[in-house]
Amino acid sequence: MPVTLAELARRFHGTVRGNPDVIIERVAALDTAGSRDITFFSDKKYLSLLTGTSAGAVIITQGDSGQFSGTALIVDNPHLTFAA
């Protein structure tokens, strides 16, 4: 079921950086995500995938958010949020 990034931020007590109206339809890996997918980043060994992702949004920590210039859902625990 499609949902906006703003709604996900409300559900998971996160903060949106960028466009809160992005429509999210699916979850995907950093390297396969498209414009209607959400993915997450929590391990610096995947930094090259983060910078090249086509995801509509990335779930990321505040501390790592400087590594990504796109639309993001900033939370304390990206892996846990992605799994939920």
mmCIF file of the N, C-alpha and C atoms, coordinates in Angstrom:
data_MODEL
# 
_entry.id   MODEL 
# 
loop_
_atom_site.group_PDB 
_atom_site.id 
_atom_site.type_symbol 
_atom_site.label_atom_id 
_atom_site.label_alt_id 
_atom_site.label_comp_id 
_atom_site.label_asym_id 
_atom_site.label_entity_id 
_atom_site.label_seq_id 
_atom_site.pdbx_PDB_ins_code 
_atom_site.Cartn_x 
_atom_site.Cartn_y 
_atom_site.Cartn_z 
_atom_site.occupancy 
_atom_site.B_iso_or_equiv 
_atom_site.pdbx_formal_charge 
_atom_site.auth_seq_id 
_atom_site.auth_comp_id 
_atom_site.auth_asym_id 
_atom_site.auth_atom_id 
_atom_site.pdbx_PDB_model_num 
ATOM 1   N N  . MET A 1 1  ? 0.835  -1.170 0.000  1.00 0.00 ? 1  MET A N  1 
ATOM 2   C CA . MET A 1 1  ? 0.000  0.000  0.000  1.00 0.00 ? 1  MET A CA 1 
ATOM 3   C C  . MET A 1 1  ? 0.891  1.248  0.000  1.00 0.00 ? 1  MET A C  1 
ATOM 4   N N  . PRO A 1 2  ? 0.760  2.115  -0.960 1.00 0.00 ? 2  PRO A N  1 
ATOM 5   C CA . PRO A 1 2  ? 1.592  3.323  -1.021 1.00 0.00 ? 2  PRO A CA 1 
ATOM 6   C C  . PRO A 1 2  ? 1.394  4.231  0.200  1.00 0.00 ? 2  PRO A C  1 
ATOM 7   N N  . VAL A 1 3  ? 2.468  4.854  0.616  1.00 0.00 ? 3  VAL A N  1 
ATOM 8   C CA . VAL A 1 3  ? 2.439  5.753  1.763  1.00 0.00 ? 3  VAL A CA 1 
ATOM 9   C C  . VAL A 1 3  ? 3.444  6.871  1.505  1.00 0.00 ? 3  VAL A C  1 
ATOM 10  N N  . THR A 1 4  ? 3.181  8.040  2.056  1.00 0.00 ? 4  THR A N  1 
ATOM 11  C CA . THR A 1 4  ? 4.134  9.137  1.900  1.00 0.00 ? 4  THR A CA 1 
ATOM 12  C C  . THR A 1 4  ? 5.254  8.989  2.929  1.00 0.00 ? 4  THR A C  1 
ATOM 13  N N  . LEU A 1 5  ? 6.359  9.599  2.616  1.00 0.00 ? 5  LEU A N  1 
ATOM 14  C CA . LEU A 1 5  ? 7.474  9.583  3.553  1.00 0.00 ? 5  LEU A CA 1 
ATOM 15  C C  . LEU A 1 5  ? 7.095  10.294 4.850  1.00 0.00 ? 5  LEU A C  1 
ATOM 16  N N  . ALA A 1 6  ? 6.277  11.325 4.759  1.00 0.00 ? 6  ALA A N  1 
ATOM 17  C CA . ALA A 1 6  ? 5.821  12.033 5.959  1.00 0.00 ? 6  ALA A CA 1 
ATOM 18  C C  . ALA A 1 6  ? 5.058  11.094 6.893  1.00 0.00 ? 6  ALA A C  1 
ATOM 19  N N  . GLU A 1 7  ? 4.230  10.221 6.319  1.00 0.00 ? 7  GLU A N  1 
ATOM 20  C CA . GLU A 1 7  ? 3.488  9.259  7.139  1.00 0.00 ? 7  GLU A CA 1 
ATOM 21  C C  . GLU A 1 7  ? 4.442  8.266  7.799  1.00 0.00 ? 7  GLU A C  1 
ATOM 22  N N  . LEU A 1 8  ? 5.435  7.804  7.066  1.00 0.00 ? 8  LEU A N  1 
ATOM 23  C CA . LEU A 1 8  ? 6.422  6.905  7.663  1.00 0.00 ? 8  LEU A CA 1 
ATOM 24  C C  . LEU A 1 8  ? 7.181  7.592  8.800  1.00 0.00 ? 8  LEU A C  1 
ATOM 25  N N  . ALA A 1 9  ? 7.487  8.854  8.624  1.00 0.00 ? 9  ALA A N  1 
ATOM 26  C CA . ALA A 1 9  ? 8.172  9.609  9.676  1.00 0.00 ? 9  ALA A CA 1 
ATOM 27  C C  . ALA A 1 9  ? 7.305  9.674  10.936 1.00 0.00 ? 9  ALA A C  1 
ATOM 28  N N  . ARG A 1 10 ? 6.017  9.888  10.760 1.00 0.00 ? 10 ARG A N  1 
ATOM 29  C CA . ARG A 1 10 ? 5.109  9.907  11.919 1.00 0.00 ? 10 ARG A CA 1 
ATOM 30  C C  . ARG A 1 10 ? 5.073  8.534  12.596 1.00 0.00 ? 10 ARG A C  1 
ATOM 31  N N  . ARG A 1 11 ? 4.951  7.487  11.811 1.00 0.00 ? 11 ARG A N  1 
ATOM 32  C CA . ARG A 1 11 ? 4.854  6.125  12.362 1.00 0.00 ? 11 ARG A CA 1 
ATOM 33  C C  . ARG A 1 11 ? 6.105  5.718  13.125 1.00 0.00 ? 11 ARG A C  1 
ATOM 34  N N  . PHE A 1 12 ? 7.268  6.118  12.628 1.00 0.00 ? 12 PHE A N  1 
ATOM 35  C CA . PHE A 1 12 ? 8.519  5.645  13.197 1.00 0.00 ? 12 PHE A CA 1 
ATOM 36  C C  . PHE A 1 12 ? 9.291  6.730  13.940 1.00 0.00 ? 12 PHE A C  1 
ATOM 37  N N  . HIS A 1 13 ? 8.625  7.837  14.237 1.00 0.00 ? 13 HIS A N  1 
ATOM 38  C CA . HIS A 1 13 ? 9.208  8.919  15.040 1.00 0.00 ? 13 HIS A CA 1 
ATOM 39  C C  . HIS A 1 13 ? 10.521 9.416  14.446 1.00 0.00 ? 13 HIS A C  1 
ATOM 40  N N  . GLY A 1 14 ? 10.504 9.606  13.138 1.00 0.00 ? 14 GLY A N  1 
ATOM 41  C CA . GLY A 1 14 ? 11.675 10.101 12.439 1.00 0.00 ? 14 GLY A CA 1 
ATOM 42  C C  . GLY A 1 14 ? 11.466 11.515 11.921 1.00 0.00 ? 14 GLY A C  1 
ATOM 43  N N  . THR A 1 15 ? 12.474 12.012 11.244 1.00 0.00 ? 15 THR A N  1 
ATOM 44  C CA . THR A 1 15 ? 12.456 13.345 10.657 1.00 0.00 ? 15 THR A CA 1 
ATOM 45  C C  . THR A 1 15 ? 12.720 13.206 9.163  1.00 0.00 ? 15 THR A C  1 
ATOM 46  N N  . VAL A 1 16 ? 11.952 13.934 8.373  1.00 0.00 ? 16 VAL A N  1 
ATOM 47  C CA . VAL A 1 16 ? 12.153 13.914 6.927  1.00 0.00 ? 16 VAL A CA 1 
ATOM 48  C C  . VAL A 1 16 ? 13.097 15.034 6.540  1.00 0.00 ? 16 VAL A C  1 
ATOM 49  N N  . ARG A 1 17 ? 14.078 14.691 5.730  1.00 0.00 ? 17 ARG A N  1 
ATOM 50  C CA . ARG A 1 17 ? 14.907 15.706 5.088  1.00 0.00 ? 17 ARG A CA 1 
ATOM 51  C C  . ARG A 1 17 ? 14.648 15.576 3.597  1.00 0.00 ? 17 ARG A C  1 
ATOM 52  N N  . GLY A 1 18 ? 14.193 16.646 3.005  1.00 0.00 ? 18 GLY A N  1 
ATOM 53  C CA . GLY A 1 18 ? 13.836 16.602 1.586  1.00 0.00 ? 18 GLY A CA 1 
ATOM 54  C C  . GLY A 1 18 ? 12.332 16.634 1.419  1.00 0.00 ? 18 GLY A C  1 
ATOM 55  N N  . ASN A 1 19 ? 11.839 15.926 0.428  1.00 0.00 ? 19 ASN A N  1 
ATOM 56  C CA . ASN A 1 19 ? 10.430 15.960 0.056  1.00 0.00 ? 19 ASN A CA 1 
ATOM 57  C C  . ASN A 1 19 ? 9.590  14.997 0.895  1.00 0.00 ? 19 ASN A C  1 
ATOM 58  N N  . PRO A 1 20 ? 8.749  15.503 1.795  1.00 0.00 ? 20 PRO A N  1 
ATOM 59  C CA . PRO A 1 20 ? 7.927  14.623 2.626  1.00 0.00 ? 20 PRO A CA 1 
ATOM 60  C C  . PRO A 1 20 ? 6.786  13.960 1.843  1.00 0.00 ? 20 PRO A C  1 
ATOM 61  N N  . ASP A 1 21 ? 6.517  14.440 0.640  1.00 0.00 ? 21 ASP A N  1 
ATOM 62  C CA . ASP A 1 21 ? 5.420  13.899 -0.158 1.00 0.00 ? 21 ASP A CA 1 
ATOM 63  C C  . ASP A 1 21 ? 5.839  12.774 -1.096 1.00 0.00 ? 21 ASP A C  1 
ATOM 64  N N  . VAL A 1 22 ? 7.085  12.332 -1.013 1.00 0.00 ? 22 VAL A N  1 
ATOM 65  C CA . VAL A 1 22 ? 7.538  11.203 -1.824 1.00 0.00 ? 22 VAL A CA 1 
ATOM 66  C C  . VAL A 1 22 ? 6.647  10.004 -1.506 1.00 0.00 ? 22 VAL A C  1 
ATOM 67  N N  . ILE A 1 23 ? 6.176  9.343  -2.551 1.00 0.00 ? 23 ILE A N  1 
ATOM 68  C CA . ILE A 1 23 ? 5.345  8.148  -2.381 1.00 0.00 ? 23 ILE A CA 1 
ATOM 69  C C  . ILE A 1 23 ? 6.257  6.930  -2.324 1.00 0.00 ? 23 ILE A C  1 
ATOM 70  N N  . ILE A 1 24 ? 6.077  6.134  -1.271 1.00 0.00 ? 24 ILE A N  1 
ATOM 71  C CA . ILE A 1 24 ? 6.846  4.902  -1.084 1.00 0.00 ? 24 ILE A CA 1 
ATOM 72  C C  . ILE A 1 24 ? 5.899  3.730  -1.284 1.00 0.00 ? 24 ILE A C  1 
ATOM 73  N N  . GLU A 1 25 ? 6.287  2.827  -2.174 1.00 0.00 ? 25 GLU A N  1 
ATOM 74  C CA . GLU A 1 25 ? 5.479  1.642  -2.450 1.00 0.00 ? 25 GLU A CA 1 
ATOM 75  C C  . GLU A 1 25 ? 6.131  0.348  -1.990 1.00 0.00 ? 25 GLU A C  1 
ATOM 76  N N  . ARG A 1 26 ? 7.463  0.327  -1.942 1.00 0.00 ? 26 ARG A N  1 
ATOM 77  C CA . ARG A 1 26 ? 8.174  -0.916 -1.646 1.00 0.00 ? 26 ARG A CA 1 
ATOM 78  C C  . ARG A 1 26 ? 9.437  -0.627 -0.833 1.00 0.00 ? 26 ARG A C  1 
ATOM 79  N N  . VAL A 1 27 ? 9.999  -1.685 -0.286 1.00 0.00 ? 27 VAL A N  1 
ATOM 80  C CA . VAL A 1 27 ? 11.333 -1.632 0.307  1.00 0.00 ? 27 VAL A CA 1 
ATOM 81  C C  . VAL A 1 27 ? 12.281 -2.345 -0.651 1.00 0.00 ? 27 VAL A C  1 
ATOM 82  N N  . ALA A 1 28 ? 13.536 -1.931 -0.648 1.00 0.00 ? 28 ALA A N  1 
ATOM 83  C CA . ALA A 1 28 ? 14.513 -2.521 -1.564 1.00 0.00 ? 28 ALA A CA 1 
ATOM 84  C C  . ALA A 1 28 ? 15.914 -2.304 -1.020 1.00 0.00 ? 28 ALA A C  1 
ATOM 85  N N  . ALA A 1 29 ? 16.852 -2.999 -1.601 1.00 0.00 ? 29 ALA A N  1 
ATOM 86  C CA . ALA A 1 29 ? 18.272 -2.837 -1.254 1.00 0.00 ? 29 ALA A CA 1 
ATOM 87  C C  . ALA A 1 29 ? 18.806 -1.547 -1.865 1.00 0.00 ? 29 ALA A C  1 
ATOM 88  N N  . LEU A 1 30 ? 19.866 -1.010 -1.286 1.00 0.00 ? 30 LEU A N  1 
ATOM 89  C CA . LEU A 1 30 ? 20.471 0.226  -1.791 1.00 0.00 ? 30 LEU A CA 1 
ATOM 90  C C  . LEU A 1 30 ? 20.751 0.174  -3.281 1.00 0.00 ? 30 LEU A C  1 
ATOM 91  N N  . ASP A 1 31 ? 21.269 -0.950 -3.759 1.00 0.00 ? 31 ASP A N  1 
ATOM 92  C CA . ASP A 1 31 ? 21.702 -1.028 -5.154 1.00 0.00 ? 31 ASP A CA 1 
ATOM 93  C C  . ASP A 1 31 ? 20.593 -1.335 -6.149 1.00 0.00 ? 31 ASP A C  1 
ATOM 94  N N  . THR A 1 32 ? 19.417 -1.718 -5.671 1.00 0.00 ? 32 THR A N  1 
ATOM 95  C CA . THR A 1 32 ? 18.318 -2.038 -6.591 1.00 0.00 ? 32 THR A CA 1 
ATOM 96  C C  . THR A 1 32 ? 17.114 -1.117 -6.434 1.00 0.00 ? 32 THR A C  1 
ATOM 97  N N  . ALA A 1 33 ? 17.134 -0.239 -5.454 1.00 0.00 ? 33 ALA A N  1 
ATOM 98  C CA . ALA A 1 33 ? 15.992 0.628  -5.166 1.00 0.00 ? 33 ALA A CA 1 
ATOM 99  C C  . ALA A 1 33 ? 15.730 1.621  -6.291 1.00 0.00 ? 33 ALA A C  1 
ATOM 100 N N  . GLY A 1 34 ? 14.443 1.856  -6.543 1.00 0.00 ? 34 GLY A N  1 
ATOM 101 C CA . GLY A 1 34 ? 14.015 2.837  -7.524 1.00 0.00 ? 34 GLY A CA 1 
ATOM 102 C C  . GLY A 1 34 ? 13.316 4.004  -6.858 1.00 0.00 ? 34 GLY A C  1 
ATOM 103 N N  . SER A 1 35 ? 12.724 4.855  -7.644 1.00 0.00 ? 35 SER A N  1 
ATOM 104 C CA . SER A 1 35 ? 12.165 6.118  -7.152 1.00 0.00 ? 35 SER A CA 1 
ATOM 105 C C  . SER A 1 35 ? 10.970 5.971  -6.208 1.00 0.00 ? 35 SER A C  1 
ATOM 106 N N  . ARG A 1 36 ? 10.336 4.827  -6.194 1.00 0.00 ? 36 ARG A N  1 
ATOM 107 C CA . ARG A 1 36 ? 9.208  4.595  -5.276 1.00 0.00 ? 36 ARG A CA 1 
ATOM 108 C C  . ARG A 1 36 ? 9.551  3.581  -4.193 1.00 0.00 ? 36 ARG A C  1 
ATOM 109 N N  . ASP A 1 37 ? 10.855 3.372  -3.996 1.00 0.00 ? 37 ASP A N  1 
ATOM 110 C CA . ASP A 1 37 ? 11.333 2.437  -2.976 1.00 0.00 ? 37 ASP A CA 1 
ATOM 111 C C  . ASP A 1 37 ? 12.001 3.192  -1.842 1.00 0.00 ? 37 ASP A C  1 
ATOM 112 N N  . ILE A 1 38 ? 11.989 2.551  -0.678 1.00 0.00 ? 38 ILE A N  1 
ATOM 113 C CA . ILE A 1 38 ? 12.758 3.050  0.453  1.00 0.00 ? 38 ILE A CA 1 
ATOM 114 C C  . ILE A 1 38 ? 13.792 1.992  0.807  1.00 0.00 ? 38 ILE A C  1 
ATOM 115 N N  . THR A 1 39 ? 14.946 2.432  1.218  1.00 0.00 ? 39 THR A N  1 
ATOM 116 C CA . THR A 1 39 ? 16.029 1.545  1.606  1.00 0.00 ? 39 THR A CA 1 
ATOM 117 C C  . THR A 1 39 ? 16.647 2.099  2.878  1.00 0.00 ? 39 THR A C  1 
ATOM 118 N N  . PHE A 1 40 ? 17.704 1.455  3.356  1.00 0.00 ? 40 PHE A N  1 
ATOM 119 C CA . PHE A 1 40 ? 18.351 1.979  4.558  1.00 0.00 ? 40 PHE A CA 1 
ATOM 120 C C  . PHE A 1 40 ? 19.867 1.898  4.430  1.00 0.00 ? 40 PHE A C  1 
ATOM 121 N N  . PHE A 1 41 ? 20.526 2.722  5.228  1.00 0.00 ? 41 PHE A N  1 
ATOM 122 C CA . PHE A 1 41 ? 21.980 2.743  5.291  1.00 0.00 ? 41 PHE A CA 1 
ATOM 123 C C  . PHE A 1 41 ? 22.383 2.706  6.750  1.00 0.00 ? 41 PHE A C  1 
ATOM 124 N N  . SER A 1 42 ? 23.218 1.703  7.108  1.00 0.00 ? 42 SER A N  1 
ATOM 125 C CA . SER A 1 42 ? 23.686 1.648  8.494  1.00 0.00 ? 42 SER A CA 1 
ATOM 126 C C  . SER A 1 42 ? 25.116 1.120  8.621  1.00 0.00 ? 42 SER A C  1 
ATOM 127 N N  . ASP A 1 43 ? 25.760 0.856  7.489  1.00 0.00 ? 43 ASP A N  1 
ATOM 128 C CA . ASP A 1 43 ? 27.114 0.307  7.526  1.00 0.00 ? 43 ASP A CA 1 
ATOM 129 C C  . ASP A 1 43 ? 27.981 1.050  6.514  1.00 0.00 ? 43 ASP A C  1 
ATOM 130 N N  . LYS A 1 44 ? 29.019 1.673  6.999  1.00 0.00 ? 44 LYS A N  1 
ATOM 131 C CA . LYS A 1 44 ? 29.864 2.515  6.144  1.00 0.00 ? 44 LYS A CA 1 
ATOM 132 C C  . LYS A 1 44 ? 30.517 1.755  4.987  1.00 0.00 ? 44 LYS A C  1 
ATOM 133 N N  . LYS A 1 45 ? 30.592 0.427  5.072  1.00 0.00 ? 45 LYS A N  1 
ATOM 134 C CA . LYS A 1 45 ? 31.177 -0.327 3.957  1.00 0.00 ? 45 LYS A CA 1 
ATOM 135 C C  . LYS A 1 45 ? 30.293 -0.272 2.713  1.00 0.00 ? 45 LYS A C  1 
ATOM 136 N N  . TYR A 1 46 ? 29.051 0.201  2.863  1.00 0.00 ? 46 TYR A N  1 
ATOM 137 C CA . TYR A 1 46 ? 28.147 0.341  1.722  1.00 0.00 ? 46 TYR A CA 1 
ATOM 138 C C  . TYR A 1 46 ? 28.011 1.797  1.254  1.00 0.00 ? 46 TYR A C  1 
ATOM 139 N N  . LEU A 1 47 ? 28.959 2.633  1.638  1.00 0.00 ? 47 LEU A N  1 
ATOM 140 C CA . LEU A 1 47 ? 28.902 4.047  1.284  1.00 0.00 ? 47 LEU A CA 1 
ATOM 141 C C  . LEU A 1 47 ? 28.835 4.263  -0.220 1.00 0.00 ? 47 LEU A C  1 
ATOM 142 N N  . SER A 1 48 ? 29.550 3.481  -0.998 1.00 0.00 ? 48 SER A N  1 
ATOM 143 C CA . SER A 1 48 ? 29.502 3.656  -2.458 1.00 0.00 ? 48 SER A CA 1 
ATOM 144 C C  . SER A 1 48 ? 28.110 3.351  -3.000 1.00 0.00 ? 48 SER A C  1 
ATOM 145 N N  . LEU A 1 49 ? 27.396 2.408  -2.394 1.00 0.00 ? 49 LEU A N  1 
ATOM 146 C CA . LEU A 1 49 ? 26.024 2.117  -2.819 1.00 0.00 ? 49 LEU A CA 1 
ATOM 147 C C  . LEU A 1 49 ? 25.086 3.249  -2.409 1.00 0.00 ? 49 LEU A C  1 
ATOM 148 N N  . LEU A 1 50 ? 25.327 3.830  -1.243 1.00 0.00 ? 50 LEU A N  1 
ATOM 149 C CA . LEU A 1 50 ? 24.491 4.946  -0.785 1.00 0.00 ? 50 LEU A CA 1 
ATOM 150 C C  . LEU A 1 50 ? 24.582 6.116  -1.745 1.00 0.00 ? 50 LEU A C  1 
ATOM 151 N N  . THR A 1 51 ? 25.775 6.480  -2.127 1.00 0.00 ? 51 THR A N  1 
ATOM 152 C CA . THR A 1 51 ? 25.935 7.653  -2.981 1.00 0.00 ? 51 THR A CA 1 
ATOM 153 C C  . THR A 1 51 ? 25.386 7.425  -4.388 1.00 0.00 ? 51 THR A C  1 
ATOM 154 N N  . GLY A 1 52 ? 25.226 6.165  -4.785 1.00 0.00 ? 52 GLY A N  1 
ATOM 155 C CA . GLY A 1 52 ? 24.717 5.870  -6.127 1.00 0.00 ? 52 GLY A CA 1 
ATOM 156 C C  . GLY A 1 52 ? 23.291 5.379  -6.169 1.00 0.00 ? 52 GLY A C  1 
ATOM 157 N N  . THR A 1 53 ? 22.611 5.324  -5.031 1.00 0.00 ? 53 THR A N  1 
ATOM 158 C CA . THR A 1 53 ? 21.267 4.761  -5.013 1.00 0.00 ? 53 THR A CA 1 
ATOM 159 C C  . THR A 1 53 ? 20.257 5.646  -5.745 1.00 0.00 ? 53 THR A C  1 
ATOM 160 N N  . SER A 1 54 ? 19.266 5.006  -6.327 1.00 0.00 ? 54 SER A N  1 
ATOM 161 C CA . SER A 1 54 ? 18.162 5.712  -6.993 1.00 0.00 ? 54 SER A CA 1 
ATOM 162 C C  . SER A 1 54 ? 16.890 5.664  -6.156 1.00 0.00 ? 54 SER A C  1 
ATOM 163 N N  . ALA A 1 55 ? 17.032 5.309  -4.886 1.00 0.00 ? 55 ALA A N  1 
ATOM 164 C CA . ALA A 1 55 ? 15.881 5.179  -3.990 1.00 0.00 ? 55 ALA A CA 1 
ATOM 165 C C  . ALA A 1 55 ? 15.129 6.490  -3.849 1.00 0.00 ? 55 ALA A C  1 
ATOM 166 N N  . GLY A 1 56 ? 13.826 6.375  -3.659 1.00 0.00 ? 56 GLY A N  1 
ATOM 167 C CA . GLY A 1 56 ? 13.012 7.556  -3.382 1.00 0.00 ? 56 GLY A CA 1 
ATOM 168 C C  . GLY A 1 56 ? 13.372 8.170  -2.048 1.00 0.00 ? 56 GLY A C  1 
ATOM 169 N N  . ALA A 1 57 ? 13.790 7.322  -1.102 1.00 0.00 ? 57 ALA A N  1 
ATOM 170 C CA . ALA A 1 57 ? 14.212 7.787  0.220  1.00 0.00 ? 57 ALA A CA 1 
ATOM 171 C C  . ALA A 1 57 ? 15.116 6.742  0.853  1.00 0.00 ? 57 ALA A C  1 
ATOM 172 N N  . VAL A 1 58 ? 15.982 7.216  1.736  1.00 0.00 ? 58 VAL A N  1 
ATOM 173 C CA . VAL A 1 58 ? 16.885 6.347  2.478  1.00 0.00 ? 58 VAL A CA 1 
ATOM 174 C C  . VAL A 1 58 ? 16.663 6.578  3.965  1.00 0.00 ? 58 VAL A C  1 
ATOM 175 N N  . ILE A 1 59 ? 16.533 5.493  4.698  1.00 0.00 ? 59 ILE A N  1 
ATOM 176 C CA . ILE A 1 59 ? 16.459 5.564  6.156  1.00 0.00 ? 59 ILE A CA 1 
ATOM 177 C C  . ILE A 1 59 ? 17.896 5.606  6.659  1.00 0.00 ? 59 ILE A C  1 
ATOM 178 N N  . ILE A 1 60 ? 18.199 6.611  7.473  1.00 0.00 ? 60 ILE A N  1 
ATOM 179 C CA . ILE A 1 60 ? 19.589 6.866  7.850  1.00 0.00 ? 60 ILE A CA 1 
ATOM 180 C C  . ILE A 1 60 ? 19.633 7.570  9.208  1.00 0.00 ? 60 ILE A C  1 
ATOM 181 N N  . THR A 1 61 ? 20.764 7.479  9.888  1.00 0.00 ? 61 THR A N  1 
ATOM 182 C CA . THR A 1 61 ? 20.918 8.211  11.153 1.00 0.00 ? 61 THR A CA 1 
ATOM 183 C C  . THR A 1 61 ? 21.298 9.664  10.877 1.00 0.00 ? 61 THR A C  1 
ATOM 184 N N  . GLN A 1 62 ? 21.100 10.492 11.866 1.00 0.00 ? 62 GLN A N  1 
ATOM 185 C CA . GLN A 1 62 ? 21.514 11.887 11.752 1.00 0.00 ? 62 GLN A CA 1 
ATOM 186 C C  . GLN A 1 62 ? 23.020 11.965 11.508 1.00 0.00 ? 62 GLN A C  1 
ATOM 187 N N  . GLY A 1 63 ? 23.778 11.133 12.197 1.00 0.00 ? 63 GLY A N  1 
ATOM 188 C CA . GLY A 1 63 ? 25.228 11.148 12.058 1.00 0.00 ? 63 GLY A CA 1 
ATOM 189 C C  . GLY A 1 63 ? 25.718 10.787 10.667 1.00 0.00 ? 63 GLY A C  1 
ATOM 190 N N  . ASP A 1 64 ? 24.991 9.905  9.987  1.00 0.00 ? 64 ASP A N  1 
ATOM 191 C CA . ASP A 1 64 ? 25.374 9.492  8.640  1.00 0.00 ? 64 ASP A CA 1 
ATOM 192 C C  . ASP A 1 64 ? 24.713 10.323 7.549  1.00 0.00 ? 64 ASP A C  1 
ATOM 193 N N  . SER A 1 65 ? 23.757 11.148 7.906  1.00 0.00 ? 65 SER A N  1 
ATOM 194 C CA . SER A 1 65 ? 22.969 11.859 6.895  1.00 0.00 ? 65 SER A CA 1 
ATOM 195 C C  . SER A 1 65 ? 23.795 12.823 6.042  1.00 0.00 ? 65 SER A C  1 
ATOM 196 N N  . GLY A 1 66 ? 24.924 13.265 6.541  1.00 0.00 ? 66 GLY A N  1 
ATOM 197 C CA . GLY A 1 66 ? 25.793 14.136 5.758  1.00 0.00 ? 66 GLY A CA 1 
ATOM 198 C C  . GLY A 1 66 ? 26.444 13.431 4.577  1.00 0.00 ? 66 GLY A C  1 
ATOM 199 N N  . GLN A 1 67 ? 26.390 12.105 4.573  1.00 0.00 ? 67 GLN A N  1 
ATOM 200 C CA . GLN A 1 67 ? 26.960 11.312 3.487  1.00 0.00 ? 67 GLN A CA 1 
ATOM 201 C C  . GLN A 1 67 ? 26.008 11.173 2.301  1.00 0.00 ? 67 GLN A C  1 
ATOM 202 N N  . PHE A 1 68 ? 24.764 11.648 2.473  1.00 0.00 ? 68 PHE A N  1 
ATOM 203 C CA . PHE A 1 68 ? 23.728 11.444 1.464  1.00 0.00 ? 68 PHE A CA 1 
ATOM 204 C C  . PHE A 1 68 ? 22.980 12.750 1.230  1.00 0.00 ? 68 PHE A C  1 
ATOM 205 N N  . SER A 1 69 ? 22.846 13.143 -0.033 1.00 0.00 ? 69 SER A N  1 
ATOM 206 C CA . SER A 1 69 ? 22.212 14.428 -0.337 1.00 0.00 ? 69 SER A CA 1 
ATOM 207 C C  . SER A 1 69 ? 20.747 14.299 -0.742 1.00 0.00 ? 69 SER A C  1 
ATOM 208 N N  . GLY A 1 70 ? 20.243 13.084 -0.845 1.00 0.00 ? 70 GLY A N  1 
ATOM 209 C CA . GLY A 1 70 ? 18.866 12.885 -1.291 1.00 0.00 ? 70 GLY A CA 1 
ATOM 210 C C  . GLY A 1 70 ? 17.854 12.944 -0.157 1.00 0.00 ? 70 GLY A C  1 
ATOM 211 N N  . THR A 1 71 ? 16.629 12.587 -0.485 1.00 0.00 ? 71 THR A N  1 
ATOM 212 C CA . THR A 1 71 ? 15.543 12.565 0.488  1.00 0.00 ? 71 THR A CA 1 
ATOM 213 C C  . THR A 1 71 ? 15.792 11.452 1.493  1.00 0.00 ? 71 THR A C  1 
ATOM 214 N N  . ALA A 1 72 ? 15.623 11.780 2.769  1.00 0.00 ? 72 ALA A N  1 
ATOM 215 C CA . ALA A 1 72 ? 15.963 10.830 3.818  1.00 0.00 ? 72 ALA A CA 1 
ATOM 216 C C  . ALA A 1 72 ? 14.932 10.833 4.937  1.00 0.00 ? 72 ALA A C  1 
ATOM 217 N N  . LEU A 1 73 ? 14.800 9.669  5.559  1.00 0.00 ? 73 LEU A N  1 
ATOM 218 C CA . LEU A 1 73 ? 14.054 9.521  6.808  1.00 0.00 ? 73 LEU A CA 1 
ATOM 219 C C  . LEU A 1 73 ? 15.108 9.308  7.881  1.00 0.00 ? 73 LEU A C  1 
ATOM 220 N N  . ILE A 1 74 ? 15.278 10.287 8.745  1.00 0.00 ? 74 ILE A N  1 
ATOM 221 C CA . ILE A 1 74 ? 16.332 10.251 9.756  1.00 0.00 ? 74 ILE A CA 1 
ATOM 222 C C  . ILE A 1 74 ? 15.756 9.682  11.048 1.00 0.00 ? 74 ILE A C  1 
ATOM 223 N N  . VAL A 1 75 ? 16.373 8.585  11.498 1.00 0.00 ? 75 VAL A N  1 
ATOM 224 C CA . VAL A 1 75 ? 15.930 7.874  12.696 1.00 0.00 ? 75 VAL A CA 1 
ATOM 225 C C  . VAL A 1 75 ? 17.148 7.457  13.514 1.00 0.00 ? 75 VAL A C  1 
ATOM 226 N N  . ASP A 1 76 ? 16.903 6.952  14.729 1.00 0.00 ? 76 ASP A N  1 
ATOM 227 C CA . ASP A 1 76 ? 17.996 6.499  15.579 1.00 0.00 ? 76 ASP A CA 1 
ATOM 228 C C  . ASP A 1 76 ? 18.570 5.156  15.126 1.00 0.00 ? 76 ASP A C  1 
ATOM 229 N N  . ASN A 1 77 ? 17.697 4.253  14.635 1.00 0.00 ? 77 ASN A N  1 
ATOM 230 C CA . ASN A 1 77 ? 18.140 2.912  14.260 1.00 0.00 ? 77 ASN A CA 1 
ATOM 231 C C  . ASN A 1 77 ? 17.573 2.546  12.886 1.00 0.00 ? 77 ASN A C  1 
ATOM 232 N N  . PRO A 1 78 ? 18.311 2.832  11.817 1.00 0.00 ? 78 PRO A N  1 
ATOM 233 C CA . PRO A 1 78 ? 17.804 2.564  10.467 1.00 0.00 ? 78 PRO A CA 1 
ATOM 234 C C  . PRO A 1 78 ? 17.457 1.101  10.209 1.00 0.00 ? 78 PRO A C  1 
ATOM 235 N N  . HIS A 1 79 ? 18.272 0.185  10.695 1.00 0.00 ? 79 HIS A N  1 
ATOM 236 C CA . HIS A 1 79 ? 18.020 -1.238 10.441 1.00 0.00 ? 79 HIS A CA 1 
ATOM 237 C C  . HIS A 1 79 ? 16.705 -1.670 11.076 1.00 0.00 ? 79 HIS A C  1 
ATOM 238 N N  . LEU A 1 80 ? 16.472 -1.279 12.302 1.00 0.00 ? 80 LEU A N  1 
ATOM 239 C CA . LEU A 1 80 ? 15.236 -1.625 13.006 1.00 0.00 ? 80 LEU A CA 1 
ATOM 240 C C  . LEU A 1 80 ? 14.019 -0.991 12.324 1.00 0.00 ? 80 LEU A C  1 
ATOM 241 N N  . THR A 1 81 ? 14.144 0.258  11.933 1.00 0.00 ? 81 THR A N  1 
ATOM 242 C CA . THR A 1 81 ? 13.050 0.947  11.236 1.00 0.00 ? 81 THR A CA 1 
ATOM 243 C C  . THR A 1 81 ? 12.739 0.272  9.911  1.00 0.00 ? 81 THR A C  1 
ATOM 244 N N  . PHE A 1 82 ? 13.748 -0.098 9.161  1.00 0.00 ? 82 PHE A N  1 
ATOM 245 C CA . PHE A 1 82 ? 13.566 -0.774 7.878  1.00 0.00 ? 82 PHE A CA 1 
ATOM 246 C C  . PHE A 1 82 ? 12.860 -2.115 8.072  1.00 0.00 ? 82 PHE A C  1 
ATOM 247 N N  . ALA A 1 83 ? 13.264 -2.848 9.098  1.00 0.00 ? 83 ALA A N  1 
ATOM 248 C CA . ALA A 1 83 ? 12.662 -4.150 9.371  1.00 0.00 ? 83 ALA A CA 1 
ATOM 249 C C  . ALA A 1 83 ? 11.196 -4.022 9.774  1.00 0.00 ? 83 ALA A C  1 
ATOM 250 N N  . ALA A 1 84 ? 10.866 -2.957 10.474 1.00 0.00 ? 84 ALA A N  1 
ATOM 251 C CA . ALA A 1 84 ? 9.477  -2.751 10.919 1.00 0.00 ? 84 ALA A CA 1 
ATOM 252 C C  . ALA A 1 84 ? 8.596  -2.394 9.757  1.00 0.00 ? 84 ALA A C  1 
# 
